Amino acid sequence: MASQSVSLEMVGNVGVLTMTHAPHNLLGPALIDGILAGLAQAEAAGARAILLKSGLRHFSAGADPVVFQEAMSGPGGMTLSPVEFLHNLESFPLPVVASVHGVCVGGGF
């Protein structure tokens, strides 16, 4: 298991990351950290590809601006900015495929 927000299941050589950050998989520190942890765990487990999906009704309703505002201005701040998170996804050494169903908007897209 990657985190409370993201779980990892290995299906053969594919790491299946399932987002369950209720109620709408809004992107914020918890979901971003969960996805990154899941990617690292899948790679360490020998995955050859990653499938990212939602365990909720919709894929993602986008970024949670309130959480980002608080995390970036509060003590400690966010581990990564949203742009750094996207760069990590883009530069990840394995193919990442999103299985999108339902709503997928804004930062979730």
Buried (B, 14 or more C-beta within 10 A) or exposed (E): EBBEBBBBEEEEEBBBBBBBBEEBBBBBBBBBBBBBBBBBBBBEEEBEBBBBBBEBEBBBBBBBEEBBEBBEEEEEEBEBBBEEBEEBBEEBEBEBEBEBEEBBEEBBE
